[in-house]
Amino acid sequence: MKVDVFNGDADGLCALHQYRLANPDSTTVISGVKRDVELLGRVDAAFGDEVAVFDISLHSNRGHVTRLLDQGASIRYFDHHEAGELPQSERFEAHIDTTPTACTSVIVDRWLGGRYRPWAVAAAYGDNLHASASALAQLERFDERQRIILREVGECLNYNGYGDTVDDLYFDPIRLYQAISGYECPFDFAGMAPEMRVLREGFAADSAWMGALEPAVLDPCWRLYMLPDTAQSRRSTGMLANRVAVEQPSLAHAVLTPNTRGTWTVSVRAPVAHPYRALEVCKLFGGGGRHAAAGINDLADHDIGQFTQQMRSVFGPLAYP
């Protein structure tokens, strides 16, 4: 048995798609919303089974990885989040790069020698790694029109990954993966797929709504947005965080969104000009992610004050030499 497990955002989708274009096997596919960080807990695999993992934190799934290895499964792991110590097993193969310029699709692209690079470019745009996307696009000599299309694909796929539950999304990530798997080229997906038309329209509508939002905290070095308790907010939180980070590259940003558990879901973006320390803040509140972009699944009301203090301390005027 072969099992594929992927994060439901653009990076996980495109990473798996590249991998399976090069390795067209029949597999069981497992995914969820971006905030579902322990997806490997859903995997039941034993001796002789092969598990491929894309864009999922090893740190958050260490116990599940250990269980699967103990059961005799083999695991190939592609990721760019904080990992910690890697399992010492001949059945564990790691492709993990936590540098701020890497996303999982870029790692898979590297592993495949650029064989399906347009999907990696789209994913990098979707993951807000515009410099990395542009560098890969330049290698392929994509013109401005092609880059715009790939950026739209990446941003729309990423937009679909955020939400408290799958019900907040336009498409279940597995359903969306099945849709893109019918297209070897993202340019064809952009022009022909009905799913892309739905995401394009939703993205445009929510973008217009976000354009009227004002930050709740407007600090010289960082900004805080607090969204209303709606499905629109929950599916837009990542898109908003990425957008304001690009618009104000010298500032850090945080977006707080109410969730169905009575707490706040938080997206943090370090300044694009200095993409570090977002993970440092989020780990203090049980969160995770990477240096440039991280998140917290459950921030209590009584912790918001401490969170803002940490943002001010980490990203304030004295934070950088």
TILUMDREN-352830 format. One record per residue (C-alpha): residue number from 1; residue in one letter; x, y, z. Coordinates in nm, 4 decimals, padded with zeros to 6 digits. Example, Ala and Ser with C-alpha at 12.3 -4.5 7.8 and 13.67 -1.06 7.14 Angstrom:
% residues 2
<1 "A" <01.2300 -00.4500 00.7800>>
<2 "S" <01.3670 -00.1060 00.7140>>
% end
This chain:
% residues 321
<1 "M" <00.0000 00.0000 00.0000>>
<2 "K" <00.1124 00.3526 -00.0812>>
<3 "V" <-00.0166 00.6505 00.1166>>
<4 "D" <00.0264 01.0207 00.0338>>
<5 "V" <-00.0248 01.2786 00.3096>>
<6 "F" <-00.0236 01.6474 00.2224>>
<7 "N" <-00.0981 01.9861 00.3710>>
<8 "G" <-00.4083 02.1253 00.2007>>
<9 "D" <-00.2534 02.4561 00.0886>>
<10 "A" <-00.0851 02.5392 -00.2433>>
<11 "D" <00.2547 02.4120 -00.1337>>
<12 "G" <00.1324 02.0708 -00.0255>>
<13 "L" <-00.0935 02.0327 -00.3288>>
<14 "C" <00.1734 02.1264 -00.5820>>
<15 "A" <00.4445 01.9260 -00.4080>>
<16 "L" <00.2377 01.6084 -00.4170>>
<17 "H" <00.1271 01.6755 -00.7739>>
<18 "Q" <00.4854 01.7121 -00.8967>>
<19 "Y" <00.5826 01.3966 -00.7119>>
<20 "R" <00.2989 01.1892 -00.8558>>
<21 "L" <00.3466 01.3221 -01.2088>>
<22 "A" <00.6937 01.1695 -01.1860>>
<23 "N" <00.5748 00.8604 -00.9935>>
<24 "P" <00.2241 00.7781 -01.1221>>
<25 "D" <00.1229 00.5120 -00.8698>>
<26 "S" <-00.2184 00.4397 -00.7257>>
<27 "T" <-00.2265 00.5721 -00.3689>>
<28 "T" <-00.4475 00.6456 -00.0712>>
<29 "V" <-00.4531 01.0243 -00.0202>>
<30 "I" <-00.4959 01.1976 00.3163>>
<31 "S" <-00.5260 01.5721 00.3717>>
<32 "G" <-00.7133 01.8438 00.5587>>
<33 "V" <-00.7203 02.2163 00.6209>>
<34 "K" <-00.3865 02.3881 00.6640>>
<35 "R" <-00.4278 02.4058 01.0425>>
<36 "D" <-00.4778 02.0298 01.0741>>
<37 "V" <-00.1180 01.9795 01.1787>>
<38 "E" <-00.1284 01.6115 01.2869>>
<39 "L" <-00.2435 01.4503 00.9654>>
<40 "L" <-00.0112 01.1540 01.0100>>
<41 "G" <-00.2318 01.0486 01.2986>>
<42 "R" <-00.4820 00.9338 01.0344>>
<43 "V" <-00.2333 00.6988 00.8676>>
<44 "D" <-00.2368 00.3260 00.9386>>
<45 "A" <00.0554 00.1618 00.7610>>
<46 "A" <00.2556 -00.1539 00.8286>>
<47 "F" <00.5531 -00.3511 00.7021>>
<48 "G" <00.6059 -00.3006 00.3282>>
<49 "D" <00.3792 00.0042 00.3059>>
<50 "E" <00.5170 00.3333 00.1714>>
<51 "V" <00.4158 00.6728 00.3069>>
<52 "A" <00.5023 00.9981 00.1261>>
<53 "V" <00.4584 01.3199 00.3262>>
<54 "F" <00.4403 01.6747 00.1889>>
<55 "D" <00.4500 02.0076 00.3737>>
<56 "I" <00.3677 01.8731 00.7215>>
<57 "S" <00.5717 01.9517 01.0321>>
<58 "L" <00.7763 01.6559 01.1524>>
<59 "H" <00.8008 01.8258 01.4917>>
<60 "S" <00.4208 01.8097 01.5279>>
<61 "N" <00.3992 01.4517 01.4010>>
<62 "R" <00.7019 01.2919 01.5656>>
<63 "G" <00.4978 01.0416 01.7643>>
<64 "H" <00.3028 00.9332 01.4581>>
<65 "V" <00.6218 00.8969 01.2528>>
<66 "T" <00.7751 00.6807 01.5264>>
<67 "R" <00.4616 00.4645 01.5373>>
<68 "L" <00.4613 00.4111 01.1601>>
<69 "L" <00.8298 00.3240 01.1532>>
<70 "D" <00.7822 00.0822 01.4434>>
<71 "Q" <00.5035 -00.0813 01.2435>>
<72 "G" <00.7465 -00.1388 00.9568>>
<73 "A" <00.6365 00.1317 00.7135>>
<74 "S" <00.8801 00.3313 00.4990>>
<75 "I" <00.8477 00.7113 00.4986>>
<76 "R" <00.9729 00.9687 00.2484>>
<77 "Y" <00.9371 01.3165 00.3991>>
<78 "F" <00.9381 01.6498 00.2111>>
<79 "D" <00.8978 01.9627 00.4221>>
<80 "H" <01.0260 02.3106 00.5122>>
<81 "H" <00.8957 02.3510 00.8683>>
<82 "E" <01.0956 02.3139 01.1868>>
<83 "A" <01.1745 01.9430 01.2210>>
<84 "G" <01.3928 01.8893 01.5256>>
<85 "E" <01.5913 01.5689 01.5464>>
<86 "L" <01.5324 01.3330 01.2541>>
<87 "P" <01.4348 00.9689 01.3137>>
<88 "Q" <01.7272 00.7313 01.2854>>
<89 "S" <01.5901 00.4600 01.0601>>
<90 "E" <01.6911 00.3195 00.7237>>
<91 "R" <01.3206 00.3384 00.6336>>
<92 "F" <01.3017 00.7142 00.6888>>
<93 "E" <01.4155 00.9372 00.4010>>
<94 "A" <01.4204 01.3100 00.4761>>
<95 "H" <01.4136 01.5988 00.2302>>
<96 "I" <01.3782 01.8890 00.4727>>
<97 "D" <01.5030 02.2438 00.4186>>
<98 "T" <01.4011 02.5121 00.6708>>
<99 "T" <01.5746 02.8075 00.5047>>
<100 "P" <01.3365 03.1034 00.4478>>
<101 "T" <01.3666 03.0803 00.0677>>
<102 "A" <01.2477 02.7189 00.0457>>
<103 "C" <00.8994 02.5739 00.0369>>
<104 "T" <00.8110 02.2066 00.0005>>
<105 "S" <00.7343 02.2328 -00.3697>>
<106 "V" <01.0740 02.3904 -00.4305>>
<107 "I" <01.2325 02.0981 -00.2421>>
<108 "V" <01.0425 01.8475 -00.4575>>
<109 "D" <01.1371 02.0462 -00.7691>>
<110 "R" <01.5012 02.0202 -00.6649>>
<111 "W" <01.4654 01.6453 -00.6070>>
<112 "L" <01.3068 01.5998 -00.9515>>
<113 "G" <01.5616 01.8190 -01.1284>>
<114 "G" <01.3026 02.0756 -01.2358>>
<115 "R" <01.0945 01.8249 -01.4288>>
<116 "Y" <00.7593 01.9880 -01.3434>>
<117 "R" <00.8879 02.3285 -01.2386>>
<118 "P" <00.5829 02.5430 -01.3294>>
<119 "W" <00.3963 02.3863 -01.0358>>
<120 "A" <00.6848 02.4764 -00.8040>>
<121 "V" <00.6737 02.8354 -00.9262>>
<122 "A" <00.2991 02.8522 -00.8595>>
<123 "A" <00.3440 02.7047 -00.5117>>
<124 "A" <00.6212 02.9478 -00.4217>>
<125 "Y" <00.3994 03.2397 -00.5200>>
<126 "G" <00.1172 03.0899 -00.3151>>
<127 "D" <00.3476 03.0514 -00.0151>>
<128 "N" <00.4418 03.4200 -00.0425>>
<129 "L" <00.7980 03.3379 -00.1528>>
<130 "H" <00.7953 03.5772 -00.4461>>
<131 "A" <01.1732 03.6011 -00.4801>>
<132 "S" <01.2056 03.2210 -00.4948>>
<133 "A" <00.9198 03.1998 -00.7446>>
<134 "S" <01.0752 03.4672 -00.9646>>
<135 "A" <01.4148 03.2959 -00.9562>>
<136 "L" <01.2640 02.9670 -01.0754>>
<137 "A" <01.0516 03.1469 -01.3348>>
<138 "Q" <01.3632 03.3149 -01.4692>>
<139 "L" <01.5320 02.9761 -01.5099>>
<140 "E" <01.2370 02.8699 -01.7265>>
<141 "R" <01.2359 03.2049 -01.9114>>
<142 "F" <00.8705 03.2633 -01.8307>>
<143 "D" <00.7453 03.5997 -01.9503>>
<144 "E" <00.5438 03.8428 -01.7388>>
<145 "R" <00.2082 03.7051 -01.8536>>
<146 "Q" <00.3094 03.3504 -01.7611>>
<147 "R" <00.4308 03.4635 -01.4192>>
<148 "I" <00.1012 03.6397 -01.3545>>
<149 "I" <-00.0891 03.3191 -01.4372>>
<150 "L" <00.1309 03.1072 -01.2101>>
<151 "R" <00.0958 03.3575 -00.9291>>
<152 "E" <-00.2815 03.3482 -00.9641>>
<153 "V" <-00.2847 02.9682 -00.9578>>
<154 "G" <-00.0646 02.9572 -00.6490>>
<155 "E" <-00.2582 03.2221 -00.4620>>
<156 "C" <-00.5956 03.0651 -00.5421>>
<157 "L" <-00.4827 02.7162 -00.4390>>
<158 "N" <-00.3384 02.8585 -00.1181>>
<159 "Y" <-00.6562 03.0554 -00.0516>>
<160 "N" <-00.8527 02.7301 -00.0508>>
<161 "G" <-00.6322 02.5779 00.2210>>
<162 "Y" <-00.7272 02.8071 00.5074>>
<163 "G" <-01.0288 02.7492 00.7260>>
<164 "D" <-01.1291 02.6091 01.0622>>
<165 "T" <-01.2845 02.3048 00.8960>>
<166 "V" <-01.3237 02.1769 00.5410>>
<167 "D" <-01.6727 02.3305 00.5443>>
<168 "D" <-01.5099 02.6773 00.5385>>
<169 "L" <-01.3376 02.5954 00.2088>>
<170 "Y" <-01.4649 02.5974 -00.1465>>
<171 "F" <-01.3179 02.2511 -00.2069>>
<172 "D" <-01.2016 01.9673 00.0122>>
<173 "P" <-00.8210 01.9602 -00.0465>>
<174 "I" <-00.8415 01.6002 -00.1680>>
<175 "R" <-01.1087 01.7003 -00.4177>>
<176 "L" <-00.8900 01.9888 -00.5344>>
<177 "Y" <-00.5875 01.7603 -00.5660>>
<178 "Q" <-00.7930 01.5239 -00.7810>>
<179 "A" <-00.8794 01.8219 -00.9996>>
<180 "I" <-00.5226 01.9425 -01.0537>>
<181 "S" <-00.3958 01.5875 -01.1045>>
<182 "G" <-00.5681 01.5921 -01.4419>>
<183 "Y" <-00.3389 01.8708 -01.5634>>
<184 "E" <00.0321 01.8297 -01.6258>>
<185 "C" <00.0640 02.2026 -01.6805>>
<186 "P" <-00.0695 02.4753 -01.4455>>
<187 "F" <-00.1333 02.7015 -01.7443>>
<188 "D" <-00.3931 02.4511 -01.8671>>
<189 "F" <-00.5419 02.4236 -01.5190>>
<190 "A" <-00.5722 02.8035 -01.5012>>
<191 "G" <-00.7494 02.8235 -01.8358>>
<192 "M" <-00.9677 02.5126 -01.8338>>
<193 "A" <-01.0474 02.3856 -01.4848>>
<194 "P" <-01.3920 02.4762 -01.3444>>
<195 "E" <-01.2406 02.4632 -00.9952>>
<196 "M" <-01.0051 02.7437 -01.0883>>
<197 "R" <-01.2953 02.9589 -01.2020>>
<198 "V" <-01.4687 02.9105 -00.8657>>
<199 "L" <-01.1530 02.9935 -00.6708>>
<200 "R" <-01.0765 03.2941 -00.8899>>
<201 "E" <-01.4209 03.4421 -00.8226>>
<202 "G" <-01.4036 03.3711 -00.4495>>
<203 "F" <-01.0533 03.5115 -00.4254>>
<204 "A" <-01.1610 03.8322 -00.5992>>
<205 "A" <-01.4668 03.8765 -00.3750>>
<206 "D" <-01.2734 03.8197 -00.0533>>
<207 "S" <-00.9903 04.0414 -00.1773>>
<208 "A" <-01.2351 04.3275 -00.2193>>
<209 "W" <-01.3655 04.2687 00.1343>>
<210 "M" <-01.0124 04.2643 00.2752>>
<211 "G" <-00.9314 04.5931 00.1065>>
<212 "A" <-01.1603 04.7714 00.3529>>
<213 "L" <-01.0058 04.6176 00.6664>>
<214 "E" <-00.8095 04.8353 00.9065>>
<215 "P" <-00.5504 04.7070 01.1559>>
<216 "A" <-00.6496 04.6922 01.5221>>
<217 "V" <-00.2890 04.7728 01.6174>>
<218 "L" <-00.0838 05.0063 01.4010>>
<219 "D" <00.2686 05.0058 01.5399>>
<220 "P" <00.5808 05.1509 01.3734>>
<221 "C" <00.7232 04.7984 01.3354>>
<222 "W" <00.4236 04.5654 01.3193>>
<223 "R" <00.0502 04.5486 01.2615>>
<224 "L" <-00.2325 04.3399 01.4070>>
<225 "Y" <-00.5607 04.2557 01.2324>>
<226 "M" <-00.8590 04.1064 01.4201>>
<227 "L" <-01.1254 03.9558 01.1937>>
<228 "P" <-01.4963 03.8898 01.2579>>
<229 "D" <-01.6307 03.5423 01.3311>>
<230 "T" <-01.7284 03.4309 00.9800>>
<231 "A" <-01.6319 03.1591 00.7317>>
<232 "Q" <-01.5110 03.4374 00.5029>>
<233 "S" <-01.2643 03.5462 00.7711>>
<234 "R" <-01.1428 03.1933 00.8359>>
<235 "R" <-01.0712 03.1189 00.4699>>
<236 "S" <-00.9140 03.4632 00.4141>>
<237 "T" <-00.6739 03.4778 00.7097>>
<238 "G" <-00.3718 03.3425 00.5232>>
<239 "M" <-00.4401 03.5469 00.2130>>
<240 "L" <-00.4659 03.8629 00.4229>>
<241 "A" <-00.1453 03.7851 00.6132>>
<242 "N" <00.0457 03.7260 00.2907>>
<243 "R" <-00.0974 04.0345 00.1215>>
<244 "V" <-00.0178 04.2848 00.3956>>
<245 "A" <00.3291 04.1312 00.4376>>
<246 "V" <00.4068 04.2024 00.0713>>
<247 "E" <00.2514 04.5490 00.0825>>
<248 "Q" <00.4576 04.6493 00.3880>>
<249 "P" <00.7772 04.4396 00.3605>>
<250 "S" <00.9553 04.6180 00.6441>>
<251 "L" <00.6796 04.5352 00.8962>>
<252 "A" <00.5749 04.2204 01.0804>>
<253 "H" <00.2058 04.1257 01.0739>>
<254 "A" <-00.0388 03.9168 01.2744>>
<255 "V" <-00.3939 03.8192 01.1812>>
<256 "L" <-00.6274 03.6903 01.4532>>
<257 "T" <-00.9442 03.5054 01.3518>>
<258 "P" <-01.2101 03.3575 01.5837>>
<259 "N" <-01.2465 02.9817 01.5503>>
<260 "T" <-01.5189 02.7346 01.6424>>
<261 "R" <-01.3341 02.6308 01.9591>>
<262 "G" <-01.3850 02.9676 02.1262>>
<263 "T" <-01.0254 03.0793 02.0793>>
<264 "W" <-00.8330 03.2675 01.8101>>
<265 "T" <-00.6427 03.1237 01.5162>>
<266 "V" <-00.3322 03.3332 01.4491>>
<267 "S" <-00.1194 03.3853 01.1378>>
<268 "V" <00.2139 03.5633 01.1888>>
<269 "R" <00.4393 03.6950 00.9145>>
<270 "A" <00.7889 03.8214 00.9826>>
<271 "P" <00.8970 04.1223 00.7745>>
<272 "V" <00.9619 04.0156 00.4170>>
<273 "A" <01.2824 04.2220 00.4352>>
<274 "H" <01.3977 04.0207 00.7389>>
<275 "P" <01.2137 03.6852 00.7289>>
<276 "Y" <01.2962 03.5489 01.0729>>
<277 "R" <01.1495 03.4997 01.4226>>
<278 "A" <00.7805 03.4401 01.3405>>
<279 "L" <00.8229 03.0848 01.4685>>
<280 "E" <00.9863 03.2148 01.7855>>
<281 "V" <00.6719 03.4098 01.8748>>
<282 "C" <00.4256 03.1348 01.7888>>
<283 "K" <00.6075 02.8606 01.9788>>
<284 "L" <00.5525 03.0560 02.3005>>
<285 "F" <00.1786 02.9949 02.2582>>
<286 "G" <00.1887 02.6337 02.1408>>
<287 "G" <00.2147 02.7192 01.7723>>
<288 "G" <00.4541 02.6204 01.4980>>
<289 "G" <00.5572 02.6861 01.1406>>
<290 "R" <00.8748 02.8355 01.0022>>
<291 "H" <01.0940 03.1392 01.0518>>
<292 "A" <00.9194 03.3636 00.7996>>
<293 "A" <00.5605 03.2519 00.8553>>
<294 "A" <00.4105 03.0727 01.1508>>
<295 "G" <00.0809 03.0285 01.3290>>
<296 "I" <-00.1069 02.9466 01.6468>>
<297 "N" <-00.4134 02.7235 01.6374>>
<298 "D" <-00.5626 02.8320 01.9689>>
<299 "L" <-00.4847 03.1654 02.1348>>
<300 "A" <-00.7089 03.2388 02.4345>>
<301 "D" <-00.8607 03.5820 02.4929>>
<302 "H" <-00.6545 03.6273 02.8083>>
<303 "D" <-00.3319 03.5642 02.6119>>
<304 "I" <-00.3859 03.8345 02.3490>>
<305 "G" <-00.2141 04.0989 02.5617>>
<306 "Q" <00.0906 03.8785 02.6162>>
<307 "F" <00.0938 03.7941 02.2446>>
<308 "T" <00.1002 04.1615 02.1461>>
<309 "Q" <00.3815 04.2222 02.3945>>
<310 "Q" <00.5829 03.9434 02.2350>>
<311 "M" <00.5222 04.0816 01.8863>>
<312 "R" <00.6375 04.4230 02.0028>>
<313 "S" <00.9435 04.2750 02.1745>>
<314 "V" <01.0495 04.0486 01.8870>>
<315 "F" <00.9756 04.2837 01.5990>>
<316 "G" <01.0177 04.6230 01.7672>>
<317 "P" <01.2740 04.8923 01.6787>>
<318 "L" <01.5455 04.7374 01.8959>>
<319 "A" <01.4975 04.3838 01.7601>>
<320 "Y" <01.7371 04.4116 01.4657>>
<321 "P" <02.1003 04.5273 01.4677>>
% end
